[in-house]
Amino acid sequence: MQDGRGSRTLDRVARGEGLREAGMRRAQILIQGIVQGVGFRPFVYGLAKRWGLKGWVLN
């Protein structure tokens, strides 16, 4: 994926470029363990929304 300036947008995002100018910080959070039942993802989504966090998740 490229932006209009020809740079690789996804590479820039992965490196966290532009975050400081936008008043944002980058963090990687790893949660490990056995999840029993359902509701973990909605619970974390609610926390992130309450704290104003933005991002993505992988299984």
DSSP file (Angstrom, degrees, kcal/mol; ACC not computed):
  #  RESIDUE AA STRUCTURE BP1 BP2  ACC     N-H-->O    O-->H-N    N-H-->O    O-->H-N    TCO  KAPPA ALPHA  PHI   PSI    X-CA   Y-CA   Z-CA
    1    1 A M              0   0    0      0, 0.0     8,-0.9     0, 0.0     9,-0.6   0.000 360.0 360.0 360.0 137.5    0.0    0.0    0.0
    2    2 A Q  B     -A    8   0A   0      6,-0.2     6,-0.2     7,-0.1     2,-0.1  -0.955 360.0-138.4-130.1 148.9    1.3    3.4   -0.9
    3    3 A D    >   -     0   0    0      4,-1.5     3,-2.0    -2,-0.4     6,-0.0  -0.373  47.2 -84.6 -91.5-177.8    0.3    6.9   -0.1
    4    4 A G  T 3  S+     0   0    0      1,-0.3    -1,-0.0    -2,-0.1    -2,-0.0   0.651 125.6  60.6 -64.7 -15.8    0.3    9.8   -2.6
    5    5 A R  T 3  S-     0   0    0      2,-0.1    -1,-0.3     1,-0.0     3,-0.1   0.429 113.6-113.1 -92.2   0.9    4.0   10.5   -2.0
    6    6 A G  S <  S+     0   0    0     -3,-2.0     2,-0.1     1,-0.3    -2,-0.1   0.461  73.3 131.1  85.5  -0.4    5.1    7.1   -3.1
    7    7 A S  S    S-     0   0    0      1,-0.1    -4,-1.5     2,-0.0     2,-1.1  -0.482  70.8-100.5 -83.4 160.3    6.3    5.9    0.4
    8    8 A R  B  >  -A    2   0A   0     -6,-0.2     4,-2.0     1,-0.2    -6,-0.2  -0.689  34.5-165.1 -84.1 103.2    5.2    2.6    1.8
    9    9 A T  H  > S+     0   0    0     -2,-1.1     4,-2.4    -8,-0.9     5,-0.2   0.894  84.6  50.7 -58.3 -46.4    2.4    3.6    4.2
   10   10 A L  H  > S+     0   0    0     -9,-0.6     4,-2.6     1,-0.2    -1,-0.2   0.882 109.0  52.1 -63.8 -37.0    2.3    0.3    6.0
   11   11 A D  H  > S+     0   0    0    -10,-0.3     4,-1.7     2,-0.2    -1,-0.2   0.910 110.0  49.5 -62.7 -41.3    6.0    0.3    6.6
   12   12 A R  H  X>S+     0   0    0     -4,-2.0     5,-2.3     2,-0.2     4,-0.6   0.908 111.7  48.2 -64.3 -42.3    5.8    3.8    8.1
   13   13 A V  H ><5S+     0   0    0     -4,-2.4     3,-1.1     1,-0.2    -2,-0.2   0.922 108.7  53.8 -64.3 -43.5    2.9    2.8   10.4
   14   14 A A  H 3<5S+     0   0    0     -4,-2.6    -1,-0.2     1,-0.3    -2,-0.2   0.842 110.4  47.3 -60.7 -33.7    4.8   -0.3   11.5
   15   15 A R  H 3<5S-     0   0    0     -4,-1.7    -1,-0.3    -5,-0.2    -2,-0.2   0.565 114.8-118.8 -83.9  -8.2    7.8    1.9   12.5
   16   16 A G  T X<5 +     0   0    0     -3,-1.1     3,-1.5    -4,-0.6     4,-0.4   0.663  52.0 167.4  81.7  16.0    5.5    4.3   14.3
   17   17 A E  T 3 < +     0   0    0     -5,-2.3    -1,-0.2     1,-0.2    -2,-0.0  -0.390  63.2  17.9 -66.8 139.8    6.4    7.3   12.0
   18   18 A G  T 3> S+     0   0    0     -2,-0.1     4,-1.2     1,-0.0    -1,-0.2   0.310  92.3 108.1  85.7  -8.9    4.1   10.3   12.3
   19   19 A L  T <4>S+     0   0    0     -3,-1.5     5,-3.2     1,-0.2     3,-0.2   0.917  75.9  51.4 -68.5 -42.2    2.7    9.2   15.7
   20   20 A R  T >45S+     0   0    0     -4,-0.4     3,-1.6     1,-0.2    -1,-0.2   0.910 108.4  52.0 -61.6 -42.1    4.5   11.9   17.7
   21   21 A E  T 345S+     0   0    0      1,-0.3    -1,-0.2     2,-0.1    -2,-0.2   0.819 109.8  50.3 -63.7 -29.8    3.2   14.6   15.4
   22   22 A A  T 3<5S-     0   0    0     -4,-1.2    -1,-0.3    -3,-0.2    -2,-0.2   0.379 120.2-110.1 -88.0   3.8   -0.3   13.3   15.9
   23   23 A G  T < 5S+     0   0    0     -3,-1.6     2,-0.3     1,-0.3    -3,-0.2   0.783  79.0 125.1  73.0  27.2    0.1   13.3   19.7
   24   24 A M      < -     0   0    0     -5,-3.2     2,-0.3    -6,-0.1    -1,-0.3  -0.789  47.3-150.9-117.7 159.9    0.1    9.5   19.8
   25   25 A R        -     0   0    0     -2,-0.3     2,-0.4    -3,-0.1    -9,-0.1  -0.916  16.0-128.4-124.8 156.5    2.5    6.9   21.1
   26   26 A R        +     0   0    0     -2,-0.3     2,-0.3   -11,-0.1    -6,-0.0  -0.861  29.4 169.5-106.6 138.3    3.1    3.3   20.0
   27   27 A A        -     0   0    0     -2,-0.4     2,-0.5     2,-0.0    -2,-0.0  -0.996  24.5-147.6-145.0 145.8    3.0    0.3   22.3
   28   28 A Q        -     0   0    0     -2,-0.3     2,-0.5     2,-0.0    -2,-0.0  -0.975  18.3-170.8-113.7 124.0    3.0   -3.4   21.7
   29   29 A I        -     0   0    0     -2,-0.5     2,-0.5     2,-0.0    -2,-0.0  -0.965   3.5-165.8-119.0 125.6    1.0   -5.4   24.3
   30   30 A L        -     0   0    0     -2,-0.5     2,-0.5     2,-0.0    -2,-0.0  -0.951   3.5-173.5-114.9 121.7    1.2   -9.1   24.4
   31   31 A I        -     0   0    0     -2,-0.5     2,-0.3     2,-0.0    -2,-0.0  -0.968  10.9-179.9-115.4 122.6   -1.4  -11.0   26.5
   32   32 A Q        +     0   0    0     -2,-0.5     2,-0.3     2,-0.1    -2,-0.0  -0.874  26.1  76.1-122.1 154.3   -0.8  -14.8   26.8
   33   33 A G  S    S-     0   0    0     -2,-0.3     2,-0.6     2,-0.1    -2,-0.0  -0.840  78.4 -52.4 142.1-175.9   -2.7  -17.5   28.5
   34   34 A I        -     0   0    0     -2,-0.3     2,-0.6     2,-0.0    -2,-0.1  -0.853  44.2-152.0 -98.5 123.6   -5.8  -19.7   28.2
   35   35 A V        -     0   0    0     -2,-0.6     2,-0.5     2,-0.0    -2,-0.1  -0.855  11.2-160.0 -97.0 121.1   -9.0  -17.9   27.7
   36   36 A Q        -     0   0    0     -2,-0.6     2,-0.1     2,-0.1     4,-0.0  -0.865  54.2 -11.8-104.7 132.8  -12.0  -19.7   29.1
   37   37 A G  S    S-     0   0    0     -2,-0.5     2,-0.3     2,-0.1     3,-0.2  -0.323  93.4 -62.3  79.1-164.5  -15.4  -19.0   27.9
   38   38 A V  S    S+     0   0    0      1,-0.1    -2,-0.1     2,-0.1     0, 0.0  -0.745  94.2  66.9-116.8 164.9  -16.4  -16.0   25.8
   39   39 A G     >  +     0   0    0     -2,-0.3     4,-2.0     4,-0.0     5,-0.2   0.315  59.7 110.6 112.0  -8.6  -16.2  -12.3   26.4
   40   40 A F  H  > S+     0   0    0     -3,-0.2     4,-2.5     2,-0.2     5,-0.2   0.954  82.5  46.4 -64.3 -48.5  -12.5  -11.5   26.5
   41   41 A R  H  > S+     0   0    0      1,-0.2     4,-2.7     2,-0.2     5,-0.2   0.933 114.1  46.8 -62.8 -47.2  -12.4   -9.6   23.3
   42   42 A P  H  > S+     0   0    0      0, 0.0     4,-2.3     0, 0.0    -1,-0.2   0.880 112.1  52.8 -61.4 -35.1  -15.5   -7.5   24.0
   43   43 A F  H  X S+     0   0    0     -4,-2.0     4,-1.9     2,-0.2    -2,-0.2   0.938 112.3  43.3 -63.0 -47.2  -14.1   -6.8   27.5
   44   44 A V  H  X S+     0   0    0     -4,-2.5     4,-2.8     2,-0.2     5,-0.2   0.886 111.5  55.1 -67.2 -38.6  -10.8   -5.6   26.1
   45   45 A Y  H  X S+     0   0    0     -4,-2.7     4,-2.6    -5,-0.2    -1,-0.2   0.924 107.5  50.1 -58.4 -44.6  -12.6   -3.6   23.4
   46   46 A G  H  X S+     0   0    0     -4,-2.3     4,-2.3     2,-0.2    -1,-0.2   0.899 111.1  48.4 -62.1 -41.3  -14.6   -1.8   26.1
   47   47 A L  H  X S+     0   0    0     -4,-1.9     4,-2.2     2,-0.2    -2,-0.2   0.936 112.0  48.9 -62.8 -46.3  -11.4   -1.0   28.1
   48   48 A A  H  X>S+     0   0    0     -4,-2.8     5,-2.9     1,-0.2     4,-0.6   0.912 112.2  48.3 -61.5 -42.8   -9.7    0.4   25.0
   49   49 A K  H ><5S+     0   0    0     -4,-2.6     3,-0.8     1,-0.2    -1,-0.2   0.916 111.0  50.6 -64.1 -42.9  -12.7    2.5   24.0
   50   50 A R  H 3<5S+     0   0    0     -4,-2.3    -1,-0.2     1,-0.2    -2,-0.2   0.875 114.5  43.9 -62.6 -37.9  -13.0    3.9   27.6
   51   51 A W  H 3<5S-     0   0    0     -4,-2.2    -1,-0.2    -5,-0.2    -2,-0.2   0.446 114.2-115.5 -88.4  -0.9   -9.2    4.8   27.6
   52   52 A G  T <<5 +     0   0    0     -3,-0.8     2,-0.2    -4,-0.6    -3,-0.2   0.787  59.5 157.7  74.3  27.6   -9.3    6.3   24.0
   53   53 A L      < -     0   0    0     -5,-2.9     2,-0.3    -6,-0.2    -1,-0.2  -0.576  21.9-167.0 -86.4 149.4   -7.0    3.6   22.6
   54   54 A K        +     0   0    0     -2,-0.2     2,-0.3     2,-0.0    -5,-0.0  -0.962  32.2  89.0-131.5 150.8   -6.8    2.8   18.9
   55   55 A G        -     0   0    0     -2,-0.3     2,-0.3     2,-0.0    -2,-0.0  -0.994  58.2 -84.6 161.6-155.9   -5.2   -0.1   17.2
   56   56 A W        -     0   0    0     -2,-0.3     2,-0.3     2,-0.0    -2,-0.0  -0.907  25.6-141.5-145.5 168.6   -5.6   -3.7   15.9
   57   57 A V        -     0   0    0     -2,-0.3     2,-0.3     2,-0.0    -2,-0.0  -0.968   4.4-159.8-138.6 149.8   -5.4   -7.2   17.3
   58   58 A L              0   0    0     -2,-0.3    -2,-0.0     1,-0.1     0, 0.0  -0.943 360.0 360.0-124.3 150.4   -4.2  -10.6   16.1
   59   59 A N              0   0    0     -2,-0.3    -1,-0.1     0, 0.0    -2,-0.0   0.421 360.0 360.0 -86.2 360.0   -5.0  -14.0   17.4
